[in-house]
């Protein structure tokens, strides 16, 4: 370390008279000359391994006593998707991770997560092999040929920087071997992905899902923008196709924005109530106040800058929004179609064969593809025209390019000062003195803090890129995530690898050329003498220790993911230092969604760094192999017990990963070519032997694409003729697929959320409103109708379900949540929670995309791993006649697994549940039937009539939902009409029955 002090003193003495600007310019030319590299690598290795072990031990100790954070899926998943049980032992989690095989994982965590783990396993195997080959071949050659440079550090001697002037065939041999290994593993896993996809197509869930037999058509021209027009477009592609059920989309107007504003207002009201009623026994002396919303039409009537009573204002605002939402929903009809729609077929084979035939055909400029899952669709982007998508994509690319260019400046400062603290000392004398006095401490800082800070800076990038991609015109969330990954990877490789690595060399080269031309030297001669290739190769060798340290730090990041430190700290702070609403507490207990885009980008970037620096610094291969070997098991635990796949794509991330691994291999070939060119004996034979490798990888990519892609994407590629009459009967009579509602915009049929209040504040909630609720609860009072329901039925006192005639204690318009129900397990099947924490709800047993059979069943909020099969049959159900005997009476109380039982104000405690029921039972309280306005019309049809034994088909002209009449959706005549299917599983059914009886008005629909 004395050498460091002497070098620092000489540099300071030589540049004592230089200005800080001149010193900075000199540092930009050569920032990687630090002698702290060797100590930094050792410090990085020690801290990475040490902290990883500490976090792993801490996780093992905390896991048995905090299942809410470390194993939430054990509590919420149904029998079919529940992960293997774990014991309470410290290492009890290791056994299930090691024993659970890939075939089991497909059913437990889905194909996306299974493919993710397979890719992780592939990366581990690749780098274990290339690390063995690279270290076994390159390290001995570099040590032997660089023996005369014994005075240099052992890190420098491991690189080929000292082998100049002699043939070095080791790098060329390694390049060919690395390409062979990468190509072999990619080809092998491409075949496995194909096999997994075929198995995925044959699963009962996929075979019974509606999206598997549905096509999505976009960019439909106005002349054929109808249900019939969709059929004609499909006939242009496959004239022999069977009869399909079609649905053109309708203009939802401003509904999505209104519902978003409504949800935001409800959450804001909940926060004010949670703070005001935090201690119900002692209310604050002052009521909460807020400023009126600028989006409120009556905003101009309030004095500027004046605050209003928050609870009264937000309650009134919710009322206005729900009334407006109801009015807009009722005005949706079939006369304003949008340029996209869906077509559903009886057969999956026929659907996929038509999609394959339409892959290169665009009838009348349309695009026909397989429909994604309904919860995967980005509805706001579907109506966009081709020109709008192109313009948005261009703007998005410009923003990404601008961000990439602007990041060069801070990236240069990071590369100069952050990874080389001695450079900071050259421009900051006080820091130089500290560096000399505490050299061991600053070696640790450079080895630990520098990579950590660099990584933290890039945590915000996925957020930025995802927000940019949202407005780029992608029609599905999974496609958006793949595009986010691609752009993140491009940004990382350009800025964090290329610019970061070659900035100093490029700066020096440009500076020398400018100085030479200023001195009237020949520009070409200056360029030749500058020897840019040699300077670049030397810079890559000098910076290689940083990448070794950085890759070792990834192990610490993997351990942090396992320990869930952020989740633990955030949950603790929210509960202890704030007043969380019941909704926020429920969301804290929900399993988080796995961020595939970020993790795939990190894996790709680590692989690219290791492959590019593998022939320069073989230790980078060992660091990368160690990371993937450890992270494979840690990520397996996370996906089994903690994280969920928000939107399942069926393993479609594979091709994106494959293409970028091919690019990473080609980029590493260019590094080998550079090294062989500048380090050879002048004949450049080694460099010429590397030239074929990029072209071989491009050919390999084309071969795999032609051999596997179509088989992966399509169930079949051949069109098989069907019996039109049989198909027509099956579609419109047996399948009951509800194409219009399931592939309709959620704004038309999703229930509006209800303000949640903690049950401990039930007695004080009425007092918060003062005389308004007290007076308004008097029978016949108009204030009750205007405040607590906006309907004459709310003039009557609410009664308890289990004790008719006795007044309920619940406050109408609010959902009371008891303390023992503040858990996601009781709300997992609601769209307001499930969409963000489970997608379609497959792991909860609620398969919203399943085509239901004629077997009586419930798609309510009870859960079962067997789709369309009720748990316990019709136990505890009422006769269909009894259900509609009095539409204004509350639904019968039943404690079978399929019932939606009210729990809360005025309700008796339900009977205890057994262990299995606790997984599936979902309780609701009666107040959910009394939302703040009851104004939000749903996509449910009016209750059908019964003849005592079965449903009676509705007469022509009656509403079927989503604006569809009996003659077919969009007033297009159909030969057969579905029987109306009754969903009596949830309170929304009864709510819809009461509402339609009161208003006698058709509900809007798609």
ChimeraX attribute file (.defattr): number of C-alpha atoms within 10 A of each C-alpha:
attribute: neighborCount
match mode: 1-to-1
recipient: residues
	/A:1	11
	/A:2	9
	/A:3	9
	/A:4	15
	/A:5	16
	/A:6	12
	/A:7	14
	/A:8	20
	/A:9	15
	/A:10	11
	/A:11	12
	/A:12	17
	/A:13	11
	/A:14	10
	/A:15	15
	/A:16	12
	/A:17	10
	/A:18	13
	/A:19	10
	/A:20	14
	/A:21	10
	/A:22	13
	/A:23	16
	/A:24	19
	/A:25	13
	/A:26	15
	/A:27	20
	/A:28	22
	/A:29	18
	/A:30	18
	/A:31	26
	/A:32	28
	/A:33	14
	/A:34	17
	/A:35	16
	/A:36	22
	/A:37	25
	/A:38	17
	/A:39	18
	/A:40	25
	/A:41	24
	/A:42	15
	/A:43	20
	/A:44	27
	/A:45	21
	/A:46	16
	/A:47	18
	/A:48	23
	/A:49	14
	/A:50	13
	/A:51	17
	/A:52	21
	/A:53	14
	/A:54	12
	/A:55	20
	/A:56	17
	/A:57	14
	/A:58	13
	/A:59	21
	/A:60	19
	/A:61	15
	/A:62	14
	/A:63	20
	/A:64	19
	/A:65	11
	/A:66	13
	/A:67	15
	/A:68	18
	/A:69	23
	/A:70	24
	/A:71	22
	/A:72	22
	/A:73	25
	/A:74	21
	/A:75	17
	/A:76	24
	/A:77	25
	/A:78	24
	/A:79	19
	/A:80	15
	/A:81	23
	/A:82	20
	/A:83	25
	/A:84	15
	/A:85	11
	/A:86	15
	/A:87	11
	/A:88	12
	/A:89	12
	/A:90	15
	/A:91	15
	/A:92	15
	/A:93	19
	/A:94	15
	/A:95	12
	/A:96	17
	/A:97	18
	/A:98	11
	/A:99	10
	/A:100	15
	/A:101	11
	/A:102	15
	/A:103	12
	/A:104	14
	/A:105	20
	/A:106	18
	/A:107	17
	/A:108	24
	/A:109	23
	/A:110	22
	/A:111	25
	/A:112	20
	/A:113	26
	/A:114	25
	/A:115	24
	/A:116	22
	/A:117	20
	/A:118	18
	/A:119	22
	/A:120	21
	/A:121	16
	/A:122	19
	/A:123	26
	/A:124	21
	/A:125	18
	/A:126	22
	/A:127	29
	/A:128	20
	/A:129	18
	/A:130	26
	/A:131	25
	/A:132	14
	/A:133	17
	/A:134	28
	/A:135	21
	/A:136	13
	/A:137	17
	/A:138	24
	/A:139	20
	/A:140	14
	/A:141	20
	/A:142	21
	/A:143	20
	/A:144	12
	/A:145	16
	/A:146	20
	/A:147	14
	/A:148	12
	/A:149	14
	/A:150	11
	/A:151	9
	/A:152	12
	/A:153	12
	/A:154	12
	/A:155	16
	/A:156	24
	/A:157	23
	/A:158	23
	/A:159	27
	/A:160	26
	/A:161	20
	/A:162	20
	/A:163	21
	/A:164	17
	/A:165	11
	/A:166	12
	/A:167	17
	/A:168	21
	/A:169	17
	/A:170	18
	/A:171	25
	/A:172	21
	/A:173	17
	/A:174	21
	/A:175	27
	/A:176	15
	/A:177	16
	/A:178	25
	/A:179	21
	/A:180	15
	/A:181	17
	/A:182	22
	/A:183	21
	/A:184	13
	/A:185	14
	/A:186	24
	/A:187	18
	/A:188	11
	/A:189	18
	/A:190	21
	/A:191	15
	/A:192	14
	/A:193	23
	/A:194	18
	/A:195	14
	/A:196	21
	/A:197	22
	/A:198	16
	/A:199	14
	/A:200	20
	/A:201	18
	/A:202	13
	/A:203	12
	/A:204	12
	/A:205	18
	/A:206	18
	/A:207	17
	/A:208	22
	/A:209	19
	/A:210	29
	/A:211	27
	/A:212	25
	/A:213	21
	/A:214	29
	/A:215	23
	/A:216	22
	/A:217	22
	/A:218	22
	/A:219	21
	/A:220	25
	/A:221	16
	/A:222	11
	/A:223	7
	/A:224	16
	/A:225	19
	/A:226	29
	/A:227	23
	/A:228	17
	/A:229	19
	/A:230	23
	/A:231	20
	/A:232	15
	/A:233	19
	/A:234	21
	/A:235	16
	/A:236	15
	/A:237	20
	/A:238	16
	/A:239	11
	/A:240	14
	/A:241	22
	/A:242	22
	/A:243	21
	/A:244	22
	/A:245	25
	/A:246	26
	/A:247	29
	/A:248	28
	/A:249	26
	/A:250	26
	/A:251	17
	/A:252	22
	/A:253	14
	/A:254	12
	/A:255	20
	/A:256	17
	/A:257	12
	/A:258	17
	/A:259	22
	/A:260	13
	/A:261	17
	/A:262	22
	/A:263	19
	/A:264	13
	/A:265	19
	/A:266	21
	/A:267	20
	/A:268	17
	/A:269	23
	/A:270	25
	/A:271	22
	/A:272	21
	/A:273	25
	/A:274	21
	/A:275	16
	/A:276	22
	/A:277	22
	/A:278	19
	/A:279	13
	/A:280	15
	/A:281	11
	/A:282	10
	/A:283	14
	/A:284	13
	/A:285	7
	/A:286	8
	/A:287	14
	/A:288	16
	/A:289	15
	/A:290	14
	/A:291	15
	/A:292	23
	/A:293	13
	/A:294	9
	/A:295	8
	/A:296	12
	/A:297	9
	/A:298	11
	/A:299	13
	/A:300	10
	/A:301	8
	/A:302	12
	/A:303	10
	/A:304	10
	/A:305	8
	/A:306	10
	/A:307	14
	/A:308	17
	/A:309	14
	/A:310	19
	/A:311	22
	/A:312	16
	/A:313	18
	/A:314	23
	/A:315	19
	/A:316	16
	/A:317	21
	/A:318	22
	/A:319	23
	/A:320	17
	/A:321	21
	/A:322	23
	/A:323	18
	/A:324	17
	/A:325	24
	/A:326	21
	/A:327	16
	/A:328	19
	/A:329	26
	/A:330	20
	/A:331	14
	/A:332	20
	/A:333	18
	/A:334	20
	/A:335	11
	/A:336	15
	/A:337	19
	/A:338	21
	/A:339	22
	/A:340	25
	/A:341	29
	/A:342	27
	/A:343	26
	/A:344	23
	/A:345	24
	/A:346	24
	/A:347	19
	/A:348	23
	/A:349	18
	/A:350	23
	/A:351	29
	/A:352	25
	/A:353	21
	/A:354	26
	/A:355	26
	/A:356	23
	/A:357	16
	/A:358	19
	/A:359	14
	/A:360	11
	/A:361	15
	/A:362	14
	/A:363	16
	/A:364	12
	/A:365	12
	/A:366	18
	/A:367	18
	/A:368	29
	/A:369	20
	/A:370	22
	/A:371	24
	/A:372	22
	/A:373	23
	/A:374	22
	/A:375	20
	/A:376	20
	/A:377	20
	/A:378	18
	/A:379	18
	/A:380	14
	/A:381	17
	/A:382	22
	/A:383	22
	/A:384	20
	/A:385	17
	/A:386	14
	/A:387	9
	/A:388	14
	/A:389	19
	/A:390	14
	/A:391	14
	/A:392	19
	/A:393	18
	/A:394	13
	/A:395	15
	/A:396	20
	/A:397	16
	/A:398	12
	/A:399	14
	/A:400	20
	/A:401	14
	/A:402	11
	/A:403	14
	/A:404	16
	/A:405	13
	/A:406	11
	/A:407	15
	/A:408	17
	/A:409	11
	/A:410	10
	/A:411	17
	/A:412	21
	/A:413	15
	/A:414	16
	/A:415	24
	/A:416	24
	/A:417	21
	/A:418	20
	/A:419	27
	/A:420	24
	/A:421	22
	/A:422	27
	/A:423	24
	/A:424	20
	/A:425	19
	/A:426	22
	/A:427	21
	/A:428	12
	/A:429	12
	/A:430	11
	/A:431	15
	/A:432	21
	/A:433	14
	/A:434	13
	/A:435	21
	/A:436	19
	/A:437	12
	/A:438	11
	/A:439	18
	/A:440	15
	/A:441	13
	/A:442	20
	/A:443	24
	/A:444	20
	/A:445	19
	/A:446	25
	/A:447	33
	/A:448	23
	/A:449	17
	/A:450	23
	/A:451	22
	/A:452	17
	/A:453	12
	/A:454	17
	/A:455	15
	/A:456	10
	/A:457	9
	/A:458	13
	/A:459	11
	/A:460	10
	/A:461	15
	/A:462	18
	/A:463	13
	/A:464	14
	/A:465	21
	/A:466	19
	/A:467	13
	/A:468	18
	/A:469	23
	/A:470	19
	/A:471	16
	/A:472	22
	/A:473	23
	/A:474	23
	/A:475	21
	/A:476	22
	/A:477	21
	/A:478	23
	/A:479	19
	/A:480	20
	/A:481	21
	/A:482	21
	/A:483	19
	/A:484	25
	/A:485	26
	/A:486	20
	/A:487	21
	/A:488	25
	/A:489	23
	/A:490	17
	/A:491	21
	/A:492	21
	/A:493	18
	/A:494	16
	/A:495	19
	/A:496	21
	/A:497	17
	/A:498	12
	/A:499	19
	/A:500	20
	/A:501	22
	/A:502	18
	/A:503	24
	/A:504	24
	/A:505	24
	/A:506	17
	/A:507	15
	/A:508	20
	/A:509	20
	/A:510	16
	/A:511	13
	/A:512	17
	/A:513	21
	/A:514	15
	/A:515	14
	/A:516	17
	/A:517	14
	/A:518	11
	/A:519	9
	/A:520	9
	/A:521	13
	/A:522	12
	/A:523	16
	/A:524	12
	/A:525	12
	/A:526	17
	/A:527	15
	/A:528	10
	/A:529	11
	/A:530	16
	/A:531	12
	/A:532	17
	/A:533	15
	/A:534	18
	/A:535	17
	/A:536	21
	/A:537	23
	/A:538	20
	/A:539	21
	/A:540	23
	/A:541	20
	/A:542	23
	/A:543	23
	/A:544	25
	/A:545	24
	/A:546	23
	/A:547	21
	/A:548	26
	/A:549	26
	/A:550	26
	/A:551	28
	/A:552	28
	/A:553	26
	/A:554	24
	/A:555	24
	/A:556	23
	/A:557	18
	/A:558	19
	/A:559	23
	/A:560	17
	/A:561	17
	/A:562	20
	/A:563	24
	/A:564	16
	/A:565	15
	/A:566	11
	/A:567	15
	/A:568	13
	/A:569	10
	/A:570	12
	/A:571	15
	/A:572	12
	/A:573	11
	/A:574	14
	/A:575	14
	/A:576	10
	/A:577	8
	/A:578	12
	/A:579	18
	/A:580	20
	/A:581	25
	/A:582	25
	/A:583	21
	/A:584	18
	/A:585	17
	/A:586	19
	/A:587	20
	/A:588	21
	/A:589	16
	/A:590	27
	/A:591	24
	/A:592	19
	/A:593	17
	/A:594	18
	/A:595	14
	/A:596	20
	/A:597	22
	/A:598	19
	/A:599	13
	/A:600	23
	/A:601	23
	/A:602	17
	/A:603	18
	/A:604	23
	/A:605	22
	/A:606	23
	/A:607	26
	/A:608	24
	/A:609	23
	/A:610	29
	/A:611	31
	/A:612	24
	/A:613	24
	/A:614	30
	/A:615	29
	/A:616	29
	/A:617	30
	/A:618	26
	/A:619	26
	/A:620	31
	/A:621	31
	/A:622	23
	/A:623	26
	/A:624	28
	/A:625	26
	/A:626	19
	/A:627	23
	/A:628	27
	/A:629	19
	/A:630	14
	/A:631	24
	/A:632	21
	/A:633	17
	/A:634	19
	/A:635	23
	/A:636	23
	/A:637	21
	/A:638	19
	/A:639	23
	/A:640	24
	/A:641	26
	/A:642	25
	/A:643	25
	/A:644	26
	/A:645	26
	/A:646	24
	/A:647	24
	/A:648	23
	/A:649	19
	/A:650	20
	/A:651	20
	/A:652	19
	/A:653	21
	/A:654	19
	/A:655	17
	/A:656	14
	/A:657	21
	/A:658	20
	/A:659	15
	/A:660	19
	/A:661	22
	/A:662	21
	/A:663	17
	/A:664	21
	/A:665	23
	/A:666	22
	/A:667	17
	/A:668	24
	/A:669	26
	/A:670	19
	/A:671	21
	/A:672	25
	/A:673	22
	/A:674	18
	/A:675	27
	/A:676	28
	/A:677	20
	/A:678	21
	/A:679	24
	/A:680	20
	/A:681	15
	/A:682	13
	/A:683	10
	/A:684	15
	/A:685	14
	/A:686	24
	/A:687	22
	/A:688	13
	/A:689	16
	/A:690	20
	/A:691	14
	/A:692	11
	/A:693	18
	/A:694	19
	/A:695	11
	/A:696	14
	/A:697	19
	/A:698	14
	/A:699	12
	/A:700	15
	/A:701	19
	/A:702	11
	/A:703	13
	/A:704	16
	/A:705	15
	/A:706	10
	/A:707	13
	/A:708	15
	/A:709	14
	/A:710	14
	/A:711	16
	/A:712	21
	/A:713	18
	/A:714	21
	/A:715	21
	/A:716	19
	/A:717	18
	/A:718	14
	/A:719	17
	/A:720	14
	/A:721	10
	/A:722	15
	/A:723	10
	/A:724	14
	/A:725	10
	/A:726	12
	/A:727	17
	/A:728	20
	/A:729	17
	/A:730	14
	/A:731	21
	/A:732	20
	/A:733	16
	/A:734	15
	/A:735	18
	/A:736	19
	/A:737	25
	/A:738	20
	/A:739	20
	/A:740	24
	/A:741	20
	/A:742	20
	/A:743	26
	/A:744	24
	/A:745	24
	/A:746	19
	/A:747	24
	/A:748	31
	/A:749	22
	/A:750	17
	/A:751	17
	/A:752	24
	/A:753	19
	/A:754	22
	/A:755	26
	/A:756	24
	/A:757	23
	/A:758	24
	/A:759	20
	/A:760	18
	/A:761	20
	/A:762	22
	/A:763	15
	/A:764	17
	/A:765	21
	/A:766	17
	/A:767	12
	/A:768	17
	/A:769	12
	/A:770	11
	/A:771	11
	/A:772	16
	/A:773	19
	/A:774	13
	/A:775	13
	/A:776	19
	/A:777	23
	/A:778	15
	/A:779	14
	/A:780	15
	/A:781	15
	/A:782	17
	/A:783	19
	/A:784	26
	/A:785	19
	/A:786	18
	/A:787	22
	/A:788	25
	/A:789	21
	/A:790	20
	/A:791	18
	/A:792	15
	/A:793	17
	/A:794	24
	/A:795	21
	/A:796	15
	/A:797	18
	/A:798	23
	/A:799	19
	/A:800	20
	/A:801	20
	/A:802	14
	/A:803	12
	/A:804	12
	/A:805	11
	/A:806	13
	/A:807	14
	/A:808	19
	/A:809	18
	/A:810	25
	/A:811	20
	/A:812	26
	/A:813	21
	/A:814	24
	/A:815	29
	/A:816	29
	/A:817	25
	/A:818	18
	/A:819	11
	/A:820	8
	/A:821	20
	/A:822	20
	/A:823	20
	/A:824	24
	/A:825	23
	/A:826	21
	/A:827	23
	/A:828	28
	/A:829	28
	/A:830	16
	/A:831	18
	/A:832	15
	/A:833	18
	/A:834	20
	/A:835	17
	/A:836	19
	/A:837	24
	/A:838	24
	/A:839	23
	/A:840	25
	/A:841	25
	/A:842	26
	/A:843	26
	/A:844	27
	/A:845	24
	/A:846	24
	/A:847	23
	/A:848	21
	/A:849	24
	/A:850	23
	/A:851	21
	/A:852	23
	/A:853	16
	/A:854	12
	/A:855	9
	/A:856	14
	/A:857	20
	/A:858	23
	/A:859	22
	/A:860	21
	/A:861	26
	/A:862	27
	/A:863	31
	/A:864	26
	/A:865	20
	/A:866	16
	/A:867	23
	/A:868	22
	/A:869	17
	/A:870	21
	/A:871	18
	/A:872	10
	/A:873	14
	/A:874	16
	/A:875	14
	/A:876	15
	/A:877	17
	/A:878	14
	/A:879	12
	/A:880	18
	/A:881	14
	/A:882	14
	/A:883	17
	/A:884	19
	/A:885	10
	/A:886	13
	/A:887	19
	/A:888	15
	/A:889	14
	/A:890	20
	/A:891	25
	/A:892	16
	/A:893	15
	/A:894	16
	/A:895	19
	/A:896	18
	/A:897	25
	/A:898	29
	/A:899	27
	/A:900	25
	/A:901	23
	/A:902	28
	/A:903	21
	/A:904	23
	/A:905	22
	/A:906	22
	/A:907	19
	/A:908	13
	/A:909	9
	/A:910	12
	/A:911	7
	/A:912	9
	/A:913	12
	/A:914	8
	/A:915	8
	/A:916	10
	/A:917	15
	/A:918	15
	/A:919	22
	/A:920	28
	/A:921	25
	/A:922	26
	/A:923	22
	/A:924	23
	/A:925	22
	/A:926	28
	/A:927	26
	/A:928	22
	/A:929	25
	/A:930	21
	/A:931	23
	/A:932	28
	/A:933	26
	/A:934	23
	/A:935	21
	/A:936	28
	/A:937	27
	/A:938	27
	/A:939	26
	/A:940	27
	/A:941	25
	/A:942	24
	/A:943	22
	/A:944	18
	/A:945	15
	/A:946	14
	/A:947	9
	/A:948	11
	/A:949	9
	/A:950	11
	/A:951	16
	/A:952	13
	/A:953	15
	/A:954	16
	/A:955	10
	/A:956	10
	/A:957	12
	/A:958	15
	/A:959	20
	/A:960	28
	/A:961	25
	/A:962	30
	/A:963	27
	/A:964	24
	/A:965	21
	/A:966	23
	/A:967	18
	/A:968	22
	/A:969	26
	/A:970	25
	/A:971	17
	/A:972	16
	/A:973	14
	/A:974	13
	/A:975	10
	/A:976	14
	/A:977	18
	/A:978	19
	/A:979	17
	/A:980	19
	/A:981	18
	/A:982	18
	/A:983	17
	/A:984	21
	/A:985	17
	/A:986	20
	/A:987	22
	/A:988	18
	/A:989	21
	/A:990	22
	/A:991	22
	/A:992	23
	/A:993	20
	/A:994	23
	/A:995	23
	/A:996	18
	/A:997	14
	/A:998	14
	/A:999	10
	/A:1000	10
	/A:1001	12
	/A:1002	18
	/A:1003	30
	/A:1004	26
	/A:1005	32
	/A:1006	33
